[in-house]
Amino acid sequence: MRKLFYVARFEFVRHIKRRGFLFAVFGLPGILVGVAVLVALFFGGNAS
């Protein structure tokens, strides 16, 4: 789980550097939704 967090943070930092800070701020809600979905799938897959 911690590894997933580090990967997500690395991707987020890279995203900010590549696209620019304003784009990252406006895209943050979409990123959070994407991370939430990934986490839900991750835990759902382990549960079943």
mmCIF file of the N, C-alpha and C atoms, coordinates in Angstrom:
data_MODEL
# 
_entry.id   MODEL 
# 
loop_
_atom_site.group_PDB 
_atom_site.id 
_atom_site.type_symbol 
_atom_site.label_atom_id 
_atom_site.label_alt_id 
_atom_site.label_comp_id 
_atom_site.label_asym_id 
_atom_site.label_entity_id 
_atom_site.label_seq_id 
_atom_site.pdbx_PDB_ins_code 
_atom_site.Cartn_x 
_atom_site.Cartn_y 
_atom_site.Cartn_z 
_atom_site.occupancy 
_atom_site.B_iso_or_equiv 
_atom_site.pdbx_formal_charge 
_atom_site.auth_seq_id 
_atom_site.auth_comp_id 
_atom_site.auth_asym_id 
_atom_site.auth_atom_id 
_atom_site.pdbx_PDB_model_num 
ATOM 1   N N  . MET A 1 1  ? 0.845   -1.194  0.000   1.00 0.00 ? 1  MET A N  1 
ATOM 2   C CA . MET A 1 1  ? 0.000   0.000   0.000   1.00 0.00 ? 1  MET A CA 1 
ATOM 3   C C  . MET A 1 1  ? 0.881   1.245   0.000   1.00 0.00 ? 1  MET A C  1 
ATOM 4   N N  . ARG A 1 2  ? 1.941   1.208   0.793   1.00 0.00 ? 2  ARG A N  1 
ATOM 5   C CA . ARG A 1 2  ? 2.857   2.355   0.863   1.00 0.00 ? 2  ARG A CA 1 
ATOM 6   C C  . ARG A 1 2  ? 3.544   2.565   -0.485  1.00 0.00 ? 2  ARG A C  1 
ATOM 7   N N  . LYS A 1 3  ? 3.881   1.458   -1.147  1.00 0.00 ? 3  LYS A N  1 
ATOM 8   C CA . LYS A 1 3  ? 4.513   1.556   -2.461  1.00 0.00 ? 3  LYS A CA 1 
ATOM 9   C C  . LYS A 1 3  ? 3.566   2.242   -3.448  1.00 0.00 ? 3  LYS A C  1 
ATOM 10  N N  . LEU A 1 4  ? 2.279   1.886   -3.374  1.00 0.00 ? 4  LEU A N  1 
ATOM 11  C CA . LEU A 1 4  ? 1.281   2.500   -4.256  1.00 0.00 ? 4  LEU A CA 1 
ATOM 12  C C  . LEU A 1 4  ? 1.223   4.001   -4.029  1.00 0.00 ? 4  LEU A C  1 
ATOM 13  N N  . PHE A 1 5  ? 1.306   4.413   -2.753  1.00 0.00 ? 5  PHE A N  1 
ATOM 14  C CA . PHE A 1 5  ? 1.288   5.834   -2.414  1.00 0.00 ? 5  PHE A CA 1 
ATOM 15  C C  . PHE A 1 5  ? 2.504   6.549   -2.992  1.00 0.00 ? 5  PHE A C  1 
ATOM 16  N N  . TYR A 1 6  ? 3.675   5.919   -2.870  1.00 0.00 ? 6  TYR A N  1 
ATOM 17  C CA . TYR A 1 6  ? 4.899   6.530   -3.393  1.00 0.00 ? 6  TYR A CA 1 
ATOM 18  C C  . TYR A 1 6  ? 4.831   6.665   -4.916  1.00 0.00 ? 6  TYR A C  1 
ATOM 19  N N  . VAL A 1 7  ? 4.322   5.640   -5.585  1.00 0.00 ? 7  VAL A N  1 
ATOM 20  C CA . VAL A 1 7  ? 4.191   5.687   -7.041  1.00 0.00 ? 7  VAL A CA 1 
ATOM 21  C C  . VAL A 1 7  ? 3.232   6.792   -7.445  1.00 0.00 ? 7  VAL A C  1 
ATOM 22  N N  . ALA A 1 8  ? 2.102   6.896   -6.748  1.00 0.00 ? 8  ALA A N  1 
ATOM 23  C CA . ALA A 1 8  ? 1.111   7.924   -7.067  1.00 0.00 ? 8  ALA A CA 1 
ATOM 24  C C  . ALA A 1 8  ? 1.703   9.312   -6.852  1.00 0.00 ? 8  ALA A C  1 
ATOM 25  N N  . ARG A 1 9  ? 2.458   9.486   -5.774  1.00 0.00 ? 9  ARG A N  1 
ATOM 26  C CA . ARG A 1 9  ? 3.063   10.785  -5.490  1.00 0.00 ? 9  ARG A CA 1 
ATOM 27  C C  . ARG A 1 9  ? 4.106   11.132  -6.553  1.00 0.00 ? 9  ARG A C  1 
ATOM 28  N N  . PHE A 1 10 ? 4.891   10.151  -6.960  1.00 0.00 ? 10 PHE A N  1 
ATOM 29  C CA . PHE A 1 10 ? 5.899   10.368  -7.996  1.00 0.00 ? 10 PHE A CA 1 
ATOM 30  C C  . PHE A 1 10 ? 5.233   10.784  -9.304  1.00 0.00 ? 10 PHE A C  1 
ATOM 31  N N  . GLU A 1 11 ? 4.161   10.092  -9.675  1.00 0.00 ? 11 GLU A N  1 
ATOM 32  C CA . GLU A 1 11 ? 3.430   10.424  -10.901 1.00 0.00 ? 11 GLU A CA 1 
ATOM 33  C C  . GLU A 1 11 ? 2.847   11.824  -10.799 1.00 0.00 ? 11 GLU A C  1 
ATOM 34  N N  . PHE A 1 12 ? 2.346   12.188  -9.611  1.00 0.00 ? 12 PHE A N  1 
ATOM 35  C CA . PHE A 1 12 ? 1.745   13.506  -9.411  1.00 0.00 ? 12 PHE A CA 1 
ATOM 36  C C  . PHE A 1 12 ? 2.794   14.606  -9.575  1.00 0.00 ? 12 PHE A C  1 
ATOM 37  N N  . VAL A 1 13 ? 3.973   14.403  -8.983  1.00 0.00 ? 13 VAL A N  1 
ATOM 38  C CA . VAL A 1 13 ? 5.047   15.398  -9.094  1.00 0.00 ? 13 VAL A CA 1 
ATOM 39  C C  . VAL A 1 13 ? 5.490   15.533  -10.549 1.00 0.00 ? 13 VAL A C  1 
ATOM 40  N N  . ARG A 1 14 ? 5.618   14.396  -11.216 1.00 0.00 ? 14 ARG A N  1 
ATOM 41  C CA . ARG A 1 14 ? 6.018   14.425  -12.618 1.00 0.00 ? 14 ARG A CA 1 
ATOM 42  C C  . ARG A 1 14 ? 4.955   15.122  -13.464 1.00 0.00 ? 14 ARG A C  1 
ATOM 43  N N  . HIS A 1 15 ? 3.708   14.898  -13.115 1.00 0.00 ? 15 HIS A N  1 
ATOM 44  C CA . HIS A 1 15 ? 2.588   15.517  -13.823 1.00 0.00 ? 15 HIS A CA 1 
ATOM 45  C C  . HIS A 1 15 ? 2.638   17.032  -13.677 1.00 0.00 ? 15 HIS A C  1 
ATOM 46  N N  . ILE A 1 16 ? 2.930   17.503  -12.459 1.00 0.00 ? 16 ILE A N  1 
ATOM 47  C CA . ILE A 1 16 ? 3.023   18.949  -12.213 1.00 0.00 ? 16 ILE A CA 1 
ATOM 48  C C  . ILE A 1 16 ? 4.158   19.542  -13.045 1.00 0.00 ? 16 ILE A C  1 
ATOM 49  N N  . LYS A 1 17 ? 5.300   18.887  -13.048 1.00 0.00 ? 17 LYS A N  1 
ATOM 50  C CA . LYS A 1 17 ? 6.462   19.421  -13.760 1.00 0.00 ? 17 LYS A CA 1 
ATOM 51  C C  . LYS A 1 17 ? 6.211   19.457  -15.265 1.00 0.00 ? 17 LYS A C  1 
ATOM 52  N N  . ARG A 1 18 ? 5.494   18.467  -15.775 1.00 0.00 ? 18 ARG A N  1 
ATOM 53  C CA . ARG A 1 18 ? 5.308   18.363  -17.220 1.00 0.00 ? 18 ARG A CA 1 
ATOM 54  C C  . ARG A 1 18 ? 4.212   19.298  -17.711 1.00 0.00 ? 18 ARG A C  1 
ATOM 55  N N  . ARG A 1 19 ? 3.101   19.352  -17.000 1.00 0.00 ? 19 ARG A N  1 
ATOM 56  C CA . ARG A 1 19 ? 1.937   20.094  -17.472 1.00 0.00 ? 19 ARG A CA 1 
ATOM 57  C C  . ARG A 1 19 ? 1.860   21.516  -16.921 1.00 0.00 ? 19 ARG A C  1 
ATOM 58  N N  . GLY A 1 20 ? 2.512   21.745  -15.804 1.00 0.00 ? 20 GLY A N  1 
ATOM 59  C CA . GLY A 1 20 ? 2.435   23.072  -15.207 1.00 0.00 ? 20 GLY A CA 1 
ATOM 60  C C  . GLY A 1 20 ? 1.551   23.066  -13.969 1.00 0.00 ? 20 GLY A C  1 
ATOM 61  N N  . PHE A 1 21 ? 1.829   24.007  -13.074 1.00 0.00 ? 21 PHE A N  1 
ATOM 62  C CA . PHE A 1 21 ? 1.165   24.020  -11.769 1.00 0.00 ? 21 PHE A CA 1 
ATOM 63  C C  . PHE A 1 21 ? -0.335  24.259  -11.874 1.00 0.00 ? 21 PHE A C  1 
ATOM 64  N N  . LEU A 1 22 ? -0.750  25.234  -12.689 1.00 0.00 ? 22 LEU A N  1 
ATOM 65  C CA . LEU A 1 22 ? -2.180  25.546  -12.801 1.00 0.00 ? 22 LEU A CA 1 
ATOM 66  C C  . LEU A 1 22 ? -2.967  24.363  -13.326 1.00 0.00 ? 22 LEU A C  1 
ATOM 67  N N  . PHE A 1 23 ? -2.423  23.691  -14.343 1.00 0.00 ? 23 PHE A N  1 
ATOM 68  C CA . PHE A 1 23 ? -3.103  22.521  -14.896 1.00 0.00 ? 23 PHE A CA 1 
ATOM 69  C C  . PHE A 1 23 ? -3.246  21.437  -13.829 1.00 0.00 ? 23 PHE A C  1 
ATOM 70  N N  . ALA A 1 24 ? -2.200  21.273  -13.019 1.00 0.00 ? 24 ALA A N  1 
ATOM 71  C CA . ALA A 1 24 ? -2.233  20.260  -11.971 1.00 0.00 ? 24 ALA A CA 1 
ATOM 72  C C  . ALA A 1 24 ? -3.302  20.593  -10.938 1.00 0.00 ? 24 ALA A C  1 
ATOM 73  N N  . VAL A 1 25 ? -3.426  21.890  -10.607 1.00 0.00 ? 25 VAL A N  1 
ATOM 74  C CA . VAL A 1 25 ? -4.424  22.304  -9.615  1.00 0.00 ? 25 VAL A CA 1 
ATOM 75  C C  . VAL A 1 25 ? -5.835  22.023  -10.131 1.00 0.00 ? 25 VAL A C  1 
ATOM 76  N N  . PHE A 1 26 ? -6.069  22.367  -11.404 1.00 0.00 ? 26 PHE A N  1 
ATOM 77  C CA . PHE A 1 26 ? -7.402  22.135  -11.967 1.00 0.00 ? 26 PHE A CA 1 
ATOM 78  C C  . PHE A 1 26 ? -7.659  20.651  -12.207 1.00 0.00 ? 26 PHE A C  1 
ATOM 79  N N  . GLY A 1 27 ? -6.594  19.889  -12.423 1.00 0.00 ? 27 GLY A N  1 
ATOM 80  C CA . GLY A 1 27 ? -6.748  18.464  -12.671 1.00 0.00 ? 27 GLY A CA 1 
ATOM 81  C C  . GLY A 1 27 ? -6.755  17.632  -11.397 1.00 0.00 ? 27 GLY A C  1 
ATOM 82  N N  . LEU A 1 28 ? -6.518  18.270  -10.260 1.00 0.00 ? 28 LEU A N  1 
ATOM 83  C CA . LEU A 1 28 ? -6.423  17.541  -8.992  1.00 0.00 ? 28 LEU A CA 1 
ATOM 84  C C  . LEU A 1 28 ? -7.683  16.745  -8.656  1.00 0.00 ? 28 LEU A C  1 
ATOM 85  N N  . PRO A 1 29 ? -8.891  17.304  -8.786  1.00 0.00 ? 29 PRO A N  1 
ATOM 86  C CA . PRO A 1 29 ? -10.101 16.516  -8.513  1.00 0.00 ? 29 PRO A CA 1 
ATOM 87  C C  . PRO A 1 29 ? -10.146 15.231  -9.333  1.00 0.00 ? 29 PRO A C  1 
ATOM 88  N N  . GLY A 1 30 ? -9.795  15.314  -10.607 1.00 0.00 ? 30 GLY A N  1 
ATOM 89  C CA . GLY A 1 30 ? -9.792  14.127  -11.453 1.00 0.00 ? 30 GLY A CA 1 
ATOM 90  C C  . GLY A 1 30 ? -8.755  13.113  -10.984 1.00 0.00 ? 30 GLY A C  1 
ATOM 91  N N  . ILE A 1 31 ? -7.598  13.597  -10.557 1.00 0.00 ? 31 ILE A N  1 
ATOM 92  C CA . ILE A 1 31 ? -6.539  12.714  -10.063 1.00 0.00 ? 31 ILE A CA 1 
ATOM 93  C C  . ILE A 1 31 ? -7.004  12.006  -8.783  1.00 0.00 ? 31 ILE A C  1 
ATOM 94  N N  . LEU A 1 32 ? -7.638  12.769  -7.886  1.00 0.00 ? 32 LEU A N  1 
ATOM 95  C CA . LEU A 1 32 ? -8.110  12.185  -6.631  1.00 0.00 ? 32 LEU A CA 1 
ATOM 96  C C  . LEU A 1 32 ? -9.151  11.114  -6.892  1.00 0.00 ? 32 LEU A C  1 
ATOM 97  N N  . VAL A 1 33 ? -10.058 11.381  -7.830  1.00 0.00 ? 33 VAL A N  1 
ATOM 98  C CA . VAL A 1 33 ? -11.079 10.385  -8.186  1.00 0.00 ? 33 VAL A CA 1 
ATOM 99  C C  . VAL A 1 33 ? -10.412 9.130   -8.746  1.00 0.00 ? 33 VAL A C  1 
ATOM 100 N N  . GLY A 1 34 ? -9.425  9.329   -9.600  1.00 0.00 ? 34 GLY A N  1 
ATOM 101 C CA . GLY A 1 34 ? -8.714  8.194   -10.184 1.00 0.00 ? 34 GLY A CA 1 
ATOM 102 C C  . GLY A 1 34 ? -8.006  7.358   -9.117  1.00 0.00 ? 34 GLY A C  1 
ATOM 103 N N  . VAL A 1 35 ? -7.348  8.042   -8.178  1.00 0.00 ? 35 VAL A N  1 
ATOM 104 C CA . VAL A 1 35 ? -6.654  7.334   -7.093  1.00 0.00 ? 35 VAL A CA 1 
ATOM 105 C C  . VAL A 1 35 ? -7.661  6.583   -6.225  1.00 0.00 ? 35 VAL A C  1 
ATOM 106 N N  . ALA A 1 36 ? -8.797  7.226   -5.928  1.00 0.00 ? 36 ALA A N  1 
ATOM 107 C CA . ALA A 1 36 ? -9.831  6.598   -5.100  1.00 0.00 ? 36 ALA A CA 1 
ATOM 108 C C  . ALA A 1 36 ? -10.354 5.330   -5.772  1.00 0.00 ? 36 ALA A C  1 
ATOM 109 N N  . VAL A 1 37 ? -10.549 5.392   -7.087  1.00 0.00 ? 37 VAL A N  1 
ATOM 110 C CA . VAL A 1 37 ? -11.023 4.223   -7.827  1.00 0.00 ? 37 VAL A CA 1 
ATOM 111 C C  . VAL A 1 37 ? -9.978  3.108   -7.790  1.00 0.00 ? 37 VAL A C  1 
ATOM 112 N N  . LEU A 1 38 ? -8.715  3.475   -7.976  1.00 0.00 ? 38 LEU A N  1 
ATOM 113 C CA . LEU A 1 38 ? -7.647  2.474   -7.945  1.00 0.00 ? 38 LEU A CA 1 
ATOM 114 C C  . LEU A 1 38 ? -7.561  1.799   -6.580  1.00 0.00 ? 38 LEU A C  1 
ATOM 115 N N  . VAL A 1 39 ? -7.666  2.607   -5.519  1.00 0.00 ? 39 VAL A N  1 
ATOM 116 C CA . VAL A 1 39 ? -7.608  2.059   -4.156  1.00 0.00 ? 39 VAL A CA 1 
ATOM 117 C C  . VAL A 1 39 ? -8.791  1.132   -3.913  1.00 0.00 ? 39 VAL A C  1 
ATOM 118 N N  . ALA A 1 40 ? -9.985  1.546   -4.385  1.00 0.00 ? 40 ALA A N  1 
ATOM 119 C CA . ALA A 1 40 ? -11.183 0.718   -4.212  1.00 0.00 ? 40 ALA A CA 1 
ATOM 120 C C  . ALA A 1 40 ? -11.019 -0.619  -4.938  1.00 0.00 ? 40 ALA A C  1 
ATOM 121 N N  . LEU A 1 41 ? -10.488 -0.581  -6.141  1.00 0.00 ? 41 LEU A N  1 
ATOM 122 C CA . LEU A 1 41 ? -10.264 -1.807  -6.906  1.00 0.00 ? 41 LEU A CA 1 
ATOM 123 C C  . LEU A 1 41 ? -9.204  -2.674  -6.225  1.00 0.00 ? 41 LEU A C  1 
ATOM 124 N N  . PHE A 1 42 ? -8.174  -2.021  -5.682  1.00 0.00 ? 42 PHE A N  1 
ATOM 125 C CA . PHE A 1 42 ? -7.085  -2.741  -5.027  1.00 0.00 ? 42 PHE A CA 1 
ATOM 126 C C  . PHE A 1 42 ? -7.604  -3.516  -3.810  1.00 0.00 ? 42 PHE A C  1 
ATOM 127 N N  . PHE A 1 43 ? -8.365  -2.818  -2.946  1.00 0.00 ? 43 PHE A N  1 
ATOM 128 C CA . PHE A 1 43 ? -8.898  -3.461  -1.745  1.00 0.00 ? 43 PHE A CA 1 
ATOM 129 C C  . PHE A 1 43 ? -9.994  -4.460  -2.111  1.00 0.00 ? 43 PHE A C  1 
ATOM 130 N N  . GLY A 1 44 ? -10.806 -4.122  -3.116  1.00 0.00 ? 44 GLY A N  1 
ATOM 131 C CA . GLY A 1 44 ? -11.870 -5.024  -3.557  1.00 0.00 ? 44 GLY A CA 1 
ATOM 132 C C  . GLY A 1 44 ? -11.291 -6.326  -4.091  1.00 0.00 ? 44 GLY A C  1 
ATOM 133 N N  . GLY A 1 45 ? -10.186 -6.225  -4.827  1.00 0.00 ? 45 GLY A N  1 
ATOM 134 C CA . GLY A 1 45 ? -9.551  -7.416  -5.383  1.00 0.00 ? 45 GLY A CA 1 
ATOM 135 C C  . GLY A 1 45 ? -8.951  -8.291  -4.289  1.00 0.00 ? 45 GLY A C  1 
ATOM 136 N N  . ASN A 1 46 ? -8.411  -7.673  -3.247  1.00 0.00 ? 46 ASN A N  1 
ATOM 137 C CA . ASN A 1 46 ? -7.820  -8.437  -2.152  1.00 0.00 ? 46 ASN A CA 1 
ATOM 138 C C  . ASN A 1 46 ? -8.891  -9.085  -1.281  1.00 0.00 ? 46 ASN A C  1 
ATOM 139 N N  . ALA A 1 47 ? -10.047 -8.414  -1.156  1.00 0.00 ? 47 ALA A N  1 
ATOM 140 C CA . ALA A 1 47 ? -11.112 -8.914  -0.302  1.00 0.00 ? 47 ALA A CA 1 
ATOM 141 C C  . ALA A 1 47 ? -11.719 -10.179 -0.904  1.00 0.00 ? 47 ALA A C  1 
ATOM 142 N N  . SER A 1 48 ? -11.869 -10.182 -2.226  1.00 0.00 ? 48 SER A N  1 
ATOM 143 C CA . SER A 1 48 ? -12.497 -11.329 -2.892  1.00 0.00 ? 48 SER A CA 1 
ATOM 144 C C  . SER A 1 48 ? -11.444 -12.298 -3.402  1.00 0.00 ? 48 SER A C  1 
# 
